[in-house]
């Protein structure tokens, strides 16, 4: 895999203000909005490749810059520095007992604005790794009707934790039951950052609304970028760093299932 950075020239870059907090958002395409959140350690070329697939499937894709260097494949060393910085940031709750990450309130505001701009029945949200569970928390915003939770890694110190306050967990469950929201989720079977215990906790909270799909670890790309090879050290990122871009491959099938889920939920 090339370790070349992505200049992100085919996206428009703008500053989005939610309640006085301003963040950079990259957007492209047309149609109903889908928010694709970066995975640790940032908006990598692999995250942008996923965003382009979402765009090409007929959506307006929005990629908010939450951490790291936009467009870069970080070295293992730089990636570790970004993780350490984010773990002590007030916007994120990386460890058990911290409850819901405050940044999710900003993301819900982004979804609200995107729905007003793009129309359609609602907004999709794709979380990845560190932001995996944020897609579920975003469903506290009524505009979000298609959450995709990919290999959620928080809280880092509790394999069965959900990175949700008790109040938000109840509110998410109520929303799912009231509005018929479905939650699509993916992990590799031998992922040590997103374990079977975590998927079981989602199932216990959401019941039949949670569609957790598990891929064999041997299907993962064996030559991911340095951060994933040396720091993550386990099959993890189903549709980004560990995707194998070959027809019929299990990870490509997962990508196609995600695009089909978004189309089914968001197409008018």
Secondary structure, DSSP 8 states (H G I E B T S, - for coil): --------TTSEEEEEEETTEEEEEEEEE-SSEEEE--BTTBS-HHHHHHHHHHHHTT-EEEEE--SS-TT----HHHHHHHHHHHHT-TT---STT--S-THHHHHHHHHHHHHHHH-SS-EEEEEEGGGTTHHHHGGGSTTEEEEEEES---STT-TT--S--HHHHHHHHHHHHHH---EEEEEETT-SSS-HHHHHHHHHHHGGGEEEEEE-GGGS-SS--HHIIIII-SS--TTTTT---STT-HHHHHHHHHHHHHHHHH--
